[in-house]
Amino acid sequence: MNETELIDMAREAIMLTMVIGAPVMMVGLIVGVAIALVQALTQIQEMTLVFVPKIIAIFISIFVLFPAFVTVMQKFMHEIADKIVGIS
């Protein structure tokens, strides 16, 4: 394995991290903005009101998207194992 392949694998790993993290972060962003809007409209300024629904939404999104995350990670791991063995 040369330097080019190593850099390509590192780039793929960073992209995989972004692909896996982006949906969960988007759910957190959307829930956070929705709650902030509700707080601004109702003038309820409770700090803990933001965290509990956001954490619950993030856990639910991780639970729902976990099979897709595992599939993507397995594919990446097989590519790495094939490169280590020297098949491709």
PyMOL Python script that loads the backbone (N, CA, C, O; Angstrom):
from pymol import cmd

cmd.read_pdbstr("""\
ATOM      1  N   MET A   1       0.852  -1.166   0.000  1.00  0.00           N
ATOM      2  CA  MET A   1       0.000   0.000   0.000  1.00  0.00           C
ATOM      3  C   MET A   1       0.902   1.234   0.000  1.00  0.00           C
ATOM      4  O   MET A   1       1.781   1.375   0.850  1.00  0.00           O
ATOM      5  N   ASN A   2       0.671   2.111  -0.954  1.00  0.00           N
ATOM      6  CA  ASN A   2       1.500   3.307  -1.043  1.00  0.00           C
ATOM      7  C   ASN A   2       0.790   4.509  -0.397  1.00  0.00           C
ATOM      8  O   ASN A   2      -0.297   4.380   0.168  1.00  0.00           O
ATOM      9  N   GLU A   3       1.430   5.665  -0.498  1.00  0.00           N
ATOM     10  CA  GLU A   3       0.900   6.853   0.158  1.00  0.00           C
ATOM     11  C   GLU A   3      -0.419   7.313  -0.460  1.00  0.00           C
ATOM     12  O   GLU A   3      -1.293   7.812   0.248  1.00  0.00           O
ATOM     13  N   THR A   4      -0.564   7.152  -1.748  1.00  0.00           N
ATOM     14  CA  THR A   4      -1.786   7.574  -2.424  1.00  0.00           C
ATOM     15  C   THR A   4      -2.988   6.776  -1.945  1.00  0.00           C
ATOM     16  O   THR A   4      -4.050   7.341  -1.687  1.00  0.00           O
ATOM     17  N   GLU A   5      -2.825   5.475  -1.828  1.00  0.00           N
ATOM     18  CA  GLU A   5      -3.914   4.631  -1.335  1.00  0.00           C
ATOM     19  C   GLU A   5      -4.257   4.972   0.111  1.00  0.00           C
ATOM     20  O   GLU A   5      -5.425   4.971   0.500  1.00  0.00           O
ATOM     21  N   LEU A   6      -3.233   5.261   0.896  1.00  0.00           N
ATOM     22  CA  LEU A   6      -3.468   5.615   2.291  1.00  0.00           C
ATOM     23  C   LEU A   6      -4.227   6.928   2.408  1.00  0.00           C
ATOM     24  O   LEU A   6      -5.130   7.052   3.235  1.00  0.00           O
ATOM     25  N   ILE A   7      -3.870   7.900   1.592  1.00  0.00           N
ATOM     26  CA  ILE A   7      -4.577   9.182   1.592  1.00  0.00           C
ATOM     27  C   ILE A   7      -6.010   9.004   1.110  1.00  0.00           C
ATOM     28  O   ILE A   7      -6.925   9.628   1.647  1.00  0.00           O
ATOM     29  N   ASP A   8      -6.215   8.158   0.103  1.00  0.00           N
ATOM     30  CA  ASP A   8      -7.572   7.881  -0.384  1.00  0.00           C
ATOM     31  C   ASP A   8      -8.426   7.219   0.701  1.00  0.00           C
ATOM     32  O   ASP A   8      -9.595   7.564   0.873  1.00  0.00           O
ATOM     33  N   MET A   9      -7.838   6.269   1.429  1.00  0.00           N
ATOM     34  CA  MET A   9      -8.587   5.619   2.506  1.00  0.00           C
ATOM     35  C   MET A   9      -8.922   6.602   3.619  1.00  0.00           C
ATOM     36  O   MET A   9     -10.016   6.550   4.181  1.00  0.00           O
ATOM     37  N   ALA A  10      -7.996   7.493   3.943  1.00  0.00           N
ATOM     38  CA  ALA A  10      -8.258   8.500   4.972  1.00  0.00           C
ATOM     39  C   ALA A  10      -9.375   9.441   4.526  1.00  0.00           C
ATOM     40  O   ALA A  10     -10.241   9.805   5.322  1.00  0.00           O
ATOM     41  N   ARG A  11      -9.352   9.834   3.244  1.00  0.00           N
ATOM     42  CA  ARG A  11     -10.404  10.695   2.711  1.00  0.00           C
ATOM     43  C   ARG A  11     -11.751   9.982   2.758  1.00  0.00           C
ATOM     44  O   ARG A  11     -12.758  10.583   3.134  1.00  0.00           O
ATOM     45  N   GLU A  12     -11.778   8.718   2.383  1.00  0.00           N
ATOM     46  CA  GLU A  12     -13.019   7.940   2.429  1.00  0.00           C
ATOM     47  C   GLU A  12     -13.522   7.811   3.863  1.00  0.00           C
ATOM     48  O   GLU A  12     -14.729   7.861   4.099  1.00  0.00           O
ATOM     49  N   ALA A  13     -12.613   7.645   4.824  1.00  0.00           N
ATOM     50  CA  ALA A  13     -13.023   7.531   6.219  1.00  0.00           C
ATOM     51  C   ALA A  13     -13.629   8.840   6.721  1.00  0.00           C
ATOM     52  O   ALA A  13     -14.607   8.828   7.468  1.00  0.00           O
ATOM     53  N   ILE A  14     -13.054   9.958   6.314  1.00  0.00           N
ATOM     54  CA  ILE A  14     -13.609  11.254   6.709  1.00  0.00           C
ATOM     55  C   ILE A  14     -14.976  11.463   6.070  1.00  0.00           C
ATOM     56  O   ILE A  14     -15.896  11.957   6.723  1.00  0.00           O
ATOM     57  N   MET A  15     -15.116  11.095   4.808  1.00  0.00           N
ATOM     58  CA  MET A  15     -16.414  11.214   4.141  1.00  0.00           C
ATOM     59  C   MET A  15     -17.454  10.296   4.784  1.00  0.00           C
ATOM     60  O   MET A  15     -18.617  10.673   4.928  1.00  0.00           O
ATOM     61  N   LEU A  16     -17.032   9.093   5.167  1.00  0.00           N
ATOM     62  CA  LEU A  16     -17.936   8.169   5.845  1.00  0.00           C
ATOM     63  C   LEU A  16     -18.408   8.755   7.167  1.00  0.00           C
ATOM     64  O   LEU A  16     -19.579   8.624   7.523  1.00  0.00           O
ATOM     65  N   THR A  17     -17.514   9.393   7.886  1.00  0.00           N
ATOM     66  CA  THR A  17     -17.890  10.033   9.147  1.00  0.00           C
ATOM     67  C   THR A  17     -18.920  11.128   8.910  1.00  0.00           C
ATOM     68  O   THR A  17     -19.870  11.270   9.679  1.00  0.00           O
ATOM     69  N   MET A  18     -18.733  11.895   7.857  1.00  0.00           N
ATOM     70  CA  MET A  18     -19.697  12.959   7.553  1.00  0.00           C
ATOM     71  C   MET A  18     -21.036  12.390   7.083  1.00  0.00           C
ATOM     72  O   MET A  18     -22.091  12.923   7.425  1.00  0.00           O
ATOM     73  N   VAL A  19     -20.996  11.314   6.303  1.00  0.00           N
ATOM     74  CA  VAL A  19     -22.238  10.697   5.831  1.00  0.00           C
ATOM     75  C   VAL A  19     -23.027  10.108   6.995  1.00  0.00           C
ATOM     76  O   VAL A  19     -24.255  10.192   7.011  1.00  0.00           O
ATOM     77  N   ILE A  20     -22.353   9.526   7.948  1.00  0.00           N
ATOM     78  CA  ILE A  20     -23.036   8.940   9.097  1.00  0.00           C
ATOM     79  C   ILE A  20     -23.501  10.019  10.074  1.00  0.00           C
ATOM     80  O   ILE A  20     -24.579   9.905  10.657  1.00  0.00           O
ATOM     81  N   GLY A  21     -22.702  11.050  10.252  1.00  0.00           N
ATOM     82  CA  GLY A  21     -23.039  12.077  11.231  1.00  0.00           C
ATOM     83  C   GLY A  21     -24.038  13.113  10.760  1.00  0.00           C
ATOM     84  O   GLY A  21     -24.760  13.685  11.577  1.00  0.00           O
ATOM     85  N   ALA A  22     -24.098  13.369   9.457  1.00  0.00           N
ATOM     86  CA  ALA A  22     -24.944  14.440   8.936  1.00  0.00           C
ATOM     87  C   ALA A  22     -26.435  14.259   9.218  1.00  0.00           C
ATOM     88  O   ALA A  22     -27.073  15.223   9.643  1.00  0.00           O
ATOM     89  N   PRO A  23     -27.027  13.082   9.007  1.00  0.00           N
ATOM     90  CA  PRO A  23     -28.464  12.960   9.283  1.00  0.00           C
ATOM     91  C   PRO A  23     -28.810  13.191  10.754  1.00  0.00           C
ATOM     92  O   PRO A  23     -29.824  13.814  11.070  1.00  0.00           O
ATOM     93  N   VAL A  24     -27.976  12.694  11.632  1.00  0.00           N
ATOM     94  CA  VAL A  24     -28.230  12.863  13.069  1.00  0.00           C
ATOM     95  C   VAL A  24     -28.091  14.331  13.460  1.00  0.00           C
ATOM     96  O   VAL A  24     -28.886  14.851  14.242  1.00  0.00           O
ATOM     97  N   MET A  25     -27.077  14.993  12.912  1.00  0.00           N
ATOM     98  CA  MET A  25     -26.893  16.412  13.202  1.00  0.00           C
ATOM     99  C   MET A  25     -28.033  17.253  12.628  1.00  0.00           C
ATOM    100  O   MET A  25     -28.445  18.238  13.240  1.00  0.00           O
ATOM    101  N   MET A  26     -28.537  16.873  11.468  1.00  0.00           N
ATOM    102  CA  MET A  26     -29.659  17.607  10.879  1.00  0.00           C
ATOM    103  C   MET A  26     -30.924  17.466  11.728  1.00  0.00           C
ATOM    104  O   MET A  26     -31.674  18.428  11.889  1.00  0.00           O
ATOM    105  N   VAL A  27     -31.158  16.280  12.265  1.00  0.00           N
ATOM    106  CA  VAL A  27     -32.311  16.089  13.145  1.00  0.00           C
ATOM    107  C   VAL A  27     -32.167  16.977  14.382  1.00  0.00           C
ATOM    108  O   VAL A  27     -33.129  17.623  14.799  1.00  0.00           O
ATOM    109  N   GLY A  28     -30.980  17.009  14.962  1.00  0.00           N
ATOM    110  CA  GLY A  28     -30.743  17.870  16.121  1.00  0.00           C
ATOM    111  C   GLY A  28     -30.935  19.339  15.782  1.00  0.00           C
ATOM    112  O   GLY A  28     -31.492  20.094  16.578  1.00  0.00           O
ATOM    113  N   LEU A  29     -30.479  19.747  14.603  1.00  0.00           N
ATOM    114  CA  LEU A  29     -30.631  21.136  14.176  1.00  0.00           C
ATOM    115  C   LEU A  29     -32.093  21.500  13.980  1.00  0.00           C
ATOM    116  O   LEU A  29     -32.542  22.549  14.442  1.00  0.00           O
ATOM    117  N   ILE A  30     -32.836  20.641  13.300  1.00  0.00           N
ATOM    118  CA  ILE A  30     -34.243  20.927  13.028  1.00  0.00           C
ATOM    119  C   ILE A  30     -35.049  20.986  14.323  1.00  0.00           C
ATOM    120  O   ILE A  30     -35.862  21.893  14.506  1.00  0.00           O
ATOM    121  N   VAL A  31     -34.831  20.032  15.218  1.00  0.00           N
ATOM    122  CA  VAL A  31     -35.553  20.037  16.495  1.00  0.00           C
ATOM    123  C   VAL A  31     -35.155  21.256  17.320  1.00  0.00           C
ATOM    124  O   VAL A  31     -36.010  21.880  17.950  1.00  0.00           O
ATOM    125  N   GLY A  32     -33.886  21.600  17.325  1.00  0.00           N
ATOM    126  CA  GLY A  32     -33.435  22.768  18.082  1.00  0.00           C
ATOM    127  C   GLY A  32     -34.040  24.066  17.565  1.00  0.00           C
ATOM    128  O   GLY A  32     -34.445  24.920  18.353  1.00  0.00           O
ATOM    129  N   VAL A  33     -34.102  24.218  16.248  1.00  0.00           N
ATOM    130  CA  VAL A  33     -34.702  25.422  15.669  1.00  0.00           C
ATOM    131  C   VAL A  33     -36.198  25.468  15.944  1.00  0.00           C
ATOM    132  O   VAL A  33     -36.739  26.532  16.246  1.00  0.00           O
ATOM    133  N   ALA A  34     -36.870  24.326  15.843  1.00  0.00           N
ATOM    134  CA  ALA A  34     -38.310  24.293  16.118  1.00  0.00           C
ATOM    135  C   ALA A  34     -38.601  24.674  17.568  1.00  0.00           C
ATOM    136  O   ALA A  34     -39.529  25.437  17.836  1.00  0.00           O
ATOM    137  N   ILE A  35     -37.819  24.150  18.494  1.00  0.00           N
ATOM    138  CA  ILE A  35     -38.035  24.469  19.898  1.00  0.00           C
ATOM    139  C   ILE A  35     -37.687  25.928  20.176  1.00  0.00           C
ATOM    140  O   ILE A  35     -38.371  26.591  20.956  1.00  0.00           O
ATOM    141  N   ALA A  36     -36.638  26.427  19.550  1.00  0.00           N
ATOM    142  CA  ALA A  36     -36.286  27.838  19.721  1.00  0.00           C
ATOM    143  C   ALA A  36     -37.394  28.740  19.193  1.00  0.00           C
ATOM    144  O   ALA A  36     -37.684  29.782  19.781  1.00  0.00           O
ATOM    145  N   LEU A  37     -38.011  28.344  18.088  1.00  0.00           N
ATOM    146  CA  LEU A  37     -39.125  29.122  17.550  1.00  0.00           C
ATOM    147  C   LEU A  37     -40.314  29.111  18.512  1.00  0.00           C
ATOM    148  O   LEU A  37     -40.934  30.147  18.749  1.00  0.00           O
ATOM    149  N   VAL A  38     -40.628  27.944  19.062  1.00  0.00           N
ATOM    150  CA  VAL A  38     -41.713  27.852  20.036  1.00  0.00           C
ATOM    151  C   VAL A  38     -41.401  28.685  21.272  1.00  0.00           C
ATOM    152  O   VAL A  38     -42.285  29.349  21.812  1.00  0.00           O
ATOM    153  N   GLN A  39     -40.160  28.655  21.719  1.00  0.00           N
ATOM    154  CA  GLN A  39     -39.773  29.458  22.873  1.00  0.00           C
ATOM    155  C   GLN A  39     -39.886  30.946  22.574  1.00  0.00           C
ATOM    156  O   GLN A  39     -40.317  31.721  23.428  1.00  0.00           O
ATOM    157  N   ALA A  40     -39.507  31.346  21.380  1.00  0.00           N
ATOM    158  CA  ALA A  40     -39.594  32.761  21.026  1.00  0.00           C
ATOM    159  C   ALA A  40     -41.043  33.215  20.903  1.00  0.00           C
ATOM    160  O   ALA A  40     -41.376  34.340  21.277  1.00  0.00           O
ATOM    161  N   LEU A  41     -41.902  32.351  20.382  1.00  0.00           N
ATOM    162  CA  LEU A  41     -43.309  32.722  20.216  1.00  0.00           C
ATOM    163  C   LEU A  41     -44.052  32.761  21.544  1.00  0.00           C
ATOM    164  O   LEU A  41     -44.916  33.613  21.746  1.00  0.00           O
ATOM    165  N   THR A  42     -43.727  31.856  22.438  1.00  0.00           N
ATOM    166  CA  THR A  42     -44.435  31.785  23.720  1.00  0.00           C
ATOM    167  C   THR A  42     -43.707  32.514  24.838  1.00  0.00           C
ATOM    168  O   THR A  42     -44.252  32.652  25.933  1.00  0.00           O
ATOM    169  N   GLN A  43     -42.514  32.973  24.594  1.00  0.00           N
ATOM    170  CA  GLN A  43     -41.670  33.668  25.567  1.00  0.00           C
ATOM    171  C   GLN A  43     -41.382  32.813  26.798  1.00  0.00           C
ATOM    172  O   GLN A  43     -41.250  33.329  27.908  1.00  0.00           O
ATOM    173  N   ILE A  44     -41.286  31.503  26.591  1.00  0.00           N
ATOM    174  CA  ILE A  44     -40.857  30.591  27.649  1.00  0.00           C
ATOM    175  C   ILE A  44     -39.354  30.418  27.492  1.00  0.00           C
ATOM    176  O   ILE A  44     -38.891  29.885  26.483  1.00  0.00           O
ATOM    177  N   GLN A  45     -38.600  30.861  28.472  1.00  0.00           N
ATOM    178  CA  GLN A  45     -37.147  30.819  28.370  1.00  0.00           C
ATOM    179  C   GLN A  45     -36.552  29.799  29.344  1.00  0.00           C
ATOM    180  O   GLN A  45     -35.682  30.129  30.149  1.00  0.00           O
ATOM    181  N   GLU A  46     -37.025  28.578  29.261  1.00  0.00           N
ATOM    182  CA  GLU A  46     -36.512  27.505  30.112  1.00  0.00           C
ATOM    183  C   GLU A  46     -35.345  26.834  29.399  1.00  0.00           C
ATOM    184  O   GLU A  46     -35.500  26.384  28.264  1.00  0.00           O
ATOM    185  N   MET A  47     -34.190  26.760  30.035  1.00  0.00           N
ATOM    186  CA  MET A  47     -32.994  26.210  29.407  1.00  0.00           C
ATOM    187  C   MET A  47     -33.100  24.705  29.158  1.00  0.00           C
ATOM    188  O   MET A  47     -32.616  24.215  28.137  1.00  0.00           O
ATOM    189  N   THR A  48     -33.720  23.974  30.068  1.00  0.00           N
ATOM    190  CA  THR A  48     -33.793  22.519  29.918  1.00  0.00           C
ATOM    191  C   THR A  48     -34.810  22.097  28.871  1.00  0.00           C
ATOM    192  O   THR A  48     -34.808  20.944  28.441  1.00  0.00           O
ATOM    193  N   LEU A  49     -35.679  23.012  28.454  1.00  0.00           N
ATOM    194  CA  LEU A  49     -36.689  22.685  27.457  1.00  0.00           C
ATOM    195  C   LEU A  49     -36.059  22.342  26.114  1.00  0.00           C
ATOM    196  O   LEU A  49     -36.649  21.598  25.331  1.00  0.00           O
ATOM    197  N   VAL A  50     -34.890  22.862  25.839  1.00  0.00           N
ATOM    198  CA  VAL A  50     -34.220  22.600  24.565  1.00  0.00           C
ATOM    199  C   VAL A  50     -33.569  21.229  24.557  1.00  0.00           C
ATOM    200  O   VAL A  50     -33.643  20.524  23.550  1.00  0.00           O
ATOM    201  N   PHE A  51     -32.939  20.837  25.643  1.00  0.00           N
ATOM    202  CA  PHE A  51     -32.083  19.656  25.652  1.00  0.00           C
ATOM    203  C   PHE A  51     -32.842  18.339  25.609  1.00  0.00           C
ATOM    204  O   PHE A  51     -32.459  17.442  24.858  1.00  0.00           O
ATOM    205  N   VAL A  52     -33.886  18.197  26.376  1.00  0.00           N
ATOM    206  CA  VAL A  52     -34.573  16.905  26.470  1.00  0.00           C
ATOM    207  C   VAL A  52     -35.190  16.478  25.134  1.00  0.00           C
ATOM    208  O   VAL A  52     -34.944  15.350  24.705  1.00  0.00           O
ATOM    209  N   PRO A  53     -35.976  17.317  24.458  1.00  0.00           N
ATOM    210  CA  PRO A  53     -36.511  16.870  23.160  1.00  0.00           C
ATOM    211  C   PRO A  53     -35.425  16.635  22.111  1.00  0.00           C
ATOM    212  O   PRO A  53     -35.541  15.731  21.283  1.00  0.00           O
ATOM    213  N   LYS A  54     -34.371  17.452  22.148  1.00  0.00           N
ATOM    214  CA  LYS A  54     -33.298  17.288  21.177  1.00  0.00           C
ATOM    215  C   LYS A  54     -32.577  15.957  21.396  1.00  0.00           C
ATOM    216  O   LYS A  54     -32.282  15.249  20.433  1.00  0.00           O
ATOM    217  N   ILE A  55     -32.296  15.615  22.642  1.00  0.00           N
ATOM    218  CA  ILE A  55     -31.637  14.341  22.943  1.00  0.00           C
ATOM    219  C   ILE A  55     -32.521  13.168  22.553  1.00  0.00           C
ATOM    220  O   ILE A  55     -32.039  12.185  21.989  1.00  0.00           O
ATOM    221  N   ILE A  56     -33.811  13.266  22.850  1.00  0.00           N
ATOM    222  CA  ILE A  56     -34.737  12.190  22.487  1.00  0.00           C
ATOM    223  C   ILE A  56     -34.806  12.030  20.971  1.00  0.00           C
ATOM    224  O   ILE A  56     -34.786  10.907  20.466  1.00  0.00           O
ATOM    225  N   ALA A  57     -34.887  13.140  20.245  1.00  0.00           N
ATOM    226  CA  ALA A  57     -34.949  13.077  18.775  1.00  0.00           C
ATOM    227  C   ALA A  57     -33.666  12.489  18.191  1.00  0.00           C
ATOM    228  O   ALA A  57     -33.718  11.714  17.236  1.00  0.00           O
ATOM    229  N   ILE A  58     -32.524  12.850  18.757  1.00  0.00           N
ATOM    230  CA  ILE A  58     -31.255  12.315  18.266  1.00  0.00           C
ATOM    231  C   ILE A  58     -31.156  10.818  18.534  1.00  0.00           C
ATOM    232  O   ILE A  58     -30.710  10.066  17.668  1.00  0.00           O
ATOM    233  N   PHE A  59     -31.566  10.375  19.720  1.00  0.00           N
ATOM    234  CA  PHE A  59     -31.539   8.939  20.015  1.00  0.00           C
ATOM    235  C   PHE A  59     -32.481   8.169  19.102  1.00  0.00           C
ATOM    236  O   PHE A  59     -32.143   7.079  18.642  1.00  0.00           O
ATOM    237  N   ILE A  60     -33.656   8.723  18.835  1.00  0.00           N
ATOM    238  CA  ILE A  60     -34.601   8.053  17.941  1.00  0.00           C
ATOM    239  C   ILE A  60     -34.027   7.975  16.527  1.00  0.00           C
ATOM    240  O   ILE A  60     -34.148   6.946  15.864  1.00  0.00           O
ATOM    241  N   SER A  61     -33.399   9.068  16.062  1.00  0.00           N
ATOM    242  CA  SER A  61     -32.826   9.044  14.711  1.00  0.00           C
ATOM    243  C   SER A  61     -31.674   8.048  14.613  1.00  0.00           C
ATOM    244  O   SER A  61     -31.531   7.373  13.593  1.00  0.00           O
ATOM    245  N   ILE A  62     -30.856   7.948  15.653  1.00  0.00           N
ATOM    246  CA  ILE A  62     -29.779   6.951  15.645  1.00  0.00           C
ATOM    247  C   ILE A  62     -30.370   5.542  15.621  1.00  0.00           C
ATOM    248  O   ILE A  62     -29.884   4.674  14.897  1.00  0.00           O
ATOM    249  N   PHE A  63     -31.413   5.320  16.409  1.00  0.00           N
ATOM    250  CA  PHE A  63     -32.047   4.007  16.457  1.00  0.00           C
ATOM    251  C   PHE A  63     -32.648   3.635  15.102  1.00  0.00           C
ATOM    252  O   PHE A  63     -32.531   2.490  14.666  1.00  0.00           O
ATOM    253  N   VAL A  64     -33.292   4.596  14.435  1.00  0.00           N
ATOM    254  CA  VAL A  64     -33.932   4.324  13.145  1.00  0.00           C
ATOM    255  C   VAL A  64     -32.900   4.144  12.036  1.00  0.00           C
ATOM    256  O   VAL A  64     -33.062   3.278  11.177  1.00  0.00           O
ATOM    257  N   LEU A  65     -31.839   4.954  12.048  1.00  0.00           N
ATOM    258  CA  LEU A  65     -30.854   4.928  10.974  1.00  0.00           C
ATOM    259  C   LEU A  65     -29.703   3.945  11.209  1.00  0.00           C
ATOM    260  O   LEU A  65     -28.835   3.801  10.348  1.00  0.00           O
ATOM    261  N   PHE A  66     -29.686   3.277  12.348  1.00  0.00           N
ATOM    262  CA  PHE A  66     -28.582   2.382  12.677  1.00  0.00           C
ATOM    263  C   PHE A  66     -28.351   1.288  11.644  1.00  0.00           C
ATOM    264  O   PHE A  66     -27.195   1.026  11.313  1.00  0.00           O
ATOM    265  N   PRO A  67     -29.391   0.629  11.112  1.00  0.00           N
ATOM    266  CA  PRO A  67     -29.137  -0.397  10.089  1.00  0.00           C
ATOM    267  C   PRO A  67     -28.429   0.156   8.849  1.00  0.00           C
ATOM    268  O   PRO A  67     -27.559  -0.510   8.286  1.00  0.00           O
ATOM    269  N   ALA A  68     -28.792   1.356   8.426  1.00  0.00           N
ATOM    270  CA  ALA A  68     -28.129   1.963   7.274  1.00  0.00           C
ATOM    271  C   ALA A  68     -26.678   2.297   7.602  1.00  0.00           C
ATOM    272  O   ALA A  68     -25.791   2.116   6.768  1.00  0.00           O
ATOM    273  N   PHE A  69     -26.441   2.786   8.818  1.00  0.00           N
ATOM    274  CA  PHE A  69     -25.070   3.098   9.235  1.00  0.00           C
ATOM    275  C   PHE A  69     -24.207   1.837   9.242  1.00  0.00           C
ATOM    276  O   PHE A  69     -23.058   1.861   8.799  1.00  0.00           O
ATOM    277  N   VAL A  70     -24.757   0.752   9.739  1.00  0.00           N
ATOM    278  CA  VAL A  70     -24.005  -0.501   9.802  1.00  0.00           C
ATOM    279  C   VAL A  70     -23.681  -1.000   8.396  1.00  0.00           C
ATOM    280  O   VAL A  70     -22.572  -1.475   8.149  1.00  0.00           O
ATOM    281  N   THR A  71     -24.626  -0.898   7.483  1.00  0.00           N
ATOM    282  CA  THR A  71     -24.394  -1.327   6.106  1.00  0.00           C
ATOM    283  C   THR A  71     -23.265  -0.535   5.464  1.00  0.00           C
ATOM    284  O   THR A  71     -22.393  -1.107   4.810  1.00  0.00           O
ATOM    285  N   VAL A  72     -23.282   0.776   5.649  1.00  0.00           N
ATOM    286  CA  VAL A  72     -22.240   1.624   5.061  1.00  0.00           C
ATOM    287  C   VAL A  72     -20.883   1.314   5.687  1.00  0.00           C
ATOM    288  O   VAL A  72     -19.876   1.259   4.982  1.00  0.00           O
ATOM    289  N   MET A  73     -20.849   1.114   6.998  1.00  0.00           N
ATOM    290  CA  MET A  73     -19.581   0.813   7.668  1.00  0.00           C
ATOM    291  C   MET A  73     -19.053  -0.569   7.284  1.00  0.00           C
ATOM    292  O   MET A  73     -17.842  -0.751   7.154  1.00  0.00           O
ATOM    293  N   GLN A  74     -19.945  -1.542   7.100  1.00  0.00           N
ATOM    294  CA  GLN A  74     -19.508  -2.867   6.671  1.00  0.00           C
ATOM    295  C   GLN A  74     -18.903  -2.816   5.281  1.00  0.00           C
ATOM    296  O   GLN A  74     -17.883  -3.454   5.023  1.00  0.00           O
ATOM    297  N   LYS A  75     -19.519  -2.067   4.390  1.00  0.00           N
ATOM    298  CA  LYS A  75     -18.982  -1.934   3.034  1.00  0.00           C
ATOM    299  C   LYS A  75     -17.583  -1.319   3.078  1.00  0.00           C
ATOM    300  O   LYS A  75     -16.677  -1.789   2.390  1.00  0.00           O
ATOM    301  N   PHE A  76     -17.406  -0.280   3.879  1.00  0.00           N
ATOM    302  CA  PHE A  76     -16.102   0.360   3.998  1.00  0.00           C
ATOM    303  C   PHE A  76     -15.077  -0.593   4.605  1.00  0.00           C
ATOM    304  O   PHE A  76     -13.924  -0.624   4.176  1.00  0.00           O
ATOM    305  N   MET A  77     -15.493  -1.364   5.598  1.00  0.00           N
ATOM    306  CA  MET A  77     -14.570  -2.311   6.230  1.00  0.00           C
ATOM    307  C   MET A  77     -14.153  -3.404   5.255  1.00  0.00           C
ATOM    308  O   MET A  77     -12.997  -3.827   5.258  1.00  0.00           O
ATOM    309  N   HIS A  78     -15.080  -3.866   4.423  1.00  0.00           N
ATOM    310  CA  HIS A  78     -14.725  -4.872   3.417  1.00  0.00           C
ATOM    311  C   HIS A  78     -13.730  -4.314   2.402  1.00  0.00           C
ATOM    312  O   HIS A  78     -12.817  -5.016   1.967  1.00  0.00           O
ATOM    313  N   GLU A  79     -13.916  -3.033   2.026  1.00  0.00           N
ATOM    314  CA  GLU A  79     -12.960  -2.407   1.111  1.00  0.00           C
ATOM    315  C   GLU A  79     -11.575  -2.327   1.737  1.00  0.00           C
ATOM    316  O   GLU A  79     -10.573  -2.597   1.074  1.00  0.00           O
ATOM    317  N   ILE A  80     -11.517  -1.962   2.998  1.00  0.00           N
ATOM    318  CA  ILE A  80     -10.223  -1.884   3.685  1.00  0.00           C
ATOM    319  C   ILE A  80      -9.581  -3.267   3.803  1.00  0.00           C
ATOM    320  O   ILE A  80      -8.381  -3.421   3.574  1.00  0.00           O
ATOM    321  N   ALA A  81     -10.395  -4.283   4.166  1.00  0.00           N
ATOM    322  CA  ALA A  81      -9.851  -5.630   4.301  1.00  0.00           C
ATOM    323  C   ALA A  81      -9.339  -6.150   2.956  1.00  0.00           C
ATOM    324  O   ALA A  81      -8.302  -6.811   2.900  1.00  0.00           O
ATOM    325  N   ASP A  82     -10.061  -5.855   1.877  1.00  0.00           N
ATOM    326  CA  ASP A  82      -9.617  -6.269   0.552  1.00  0.00           C
ATOM    327  C   ASP A  82      -8.301  -5.599   0.168  1.00  0.00           C
ATOM    328  O   ASP A  82      -7.431  -6.225  -0.437  1.00  0.00           O
ATOM    329  N   LYS A  83      -8.162  -4.339   0.519  1.00  0.00           N
ATOM    330  CA  LYS A  83      -6.895  -3.645   0.215  1.00  0.00           C
ATOM    331  C   LYS A  83      -5.746  -4.193   1.049  1.00  0.00           C
ATOM    332  O   LYS A  83      -4.615  -4.282   0.569  1.00  0.00           O
ATOM    333  N   ILE A  84      -6.031  -4.560   2.295  1.00  0.00           N
ATOM    334  CA  ILE A  84      -4.983  -5.115   3.143  1.00  0.00           C
ATOM    335  C   ILE A  84      -4.533  -6.465   2.601  1.00  0.00           C
ATOM    336  O   ILE A  84      -3.338  -6.754   2.541  1.00  0.00           O
ATOM    337  N   VAL A  85      -5.497  -7.287   2.210  1.00  0.00           N
ATOM    338  CA  VAL A  85      -5.169  -8.604   1.688  1.00  0.00           C
ATOM    339  C   VAL A  85      -4.516  -8.484   0.320  1.00  0.00           C
ATOM    340  O   VAL A  85      -3.667  -9.299  -0.043  1.00  0.00           O
ATOM    341  N   GLY A  86      -4.910  -7.477  -0.432  1.00  0.00           N
ATOM    342  CA  GLY A  86      -4.320  -7.259  -1.747  1.00  0.00           C
ATOM    343  C   GLY A  86      -5.169  -7.757  -2.891  1.00  0.00           C
ATOM    344  O   GLY A  86      -4.658  -7.991  -3.986  1.00  0.00           O
ATOM    345  N   ILE A  87      -6.458  -7.924  -2.659  1.00  0.00           N
ATOM    346  CA  ILE A  87      -7.348  -8.418  -3.708  1.00  0.00           C
ATOM    347  C   ILE A  87      -7.567  -7.353  -4.772  1.00  0.00           C
ATOM    348  O   ILE A  87      -7.517  -7.647  -5.967  1.00  0.00           O
ATOM    349  N   SER A  88      -7.812  -6.114  -4.345  1.00  0.00           N
ATOM    350  CA  SER A  88      -8.090  -5.075  -5.347  1.00  0.00           C
ATOM    351  C   SER A  88      -7.060  -3.983  -5.315  1.00  0.00           C
ATOM    352  O   SER A  88      -7.144  -3.033  -6.093  1.00  0.00           O
TER     353      SER A  88
END
""", "prot")
cmd.dss("prot")
cmd.show_as("cartoon", "prot")
cmd.util.cbc("prot")
cmd.orient("prot")
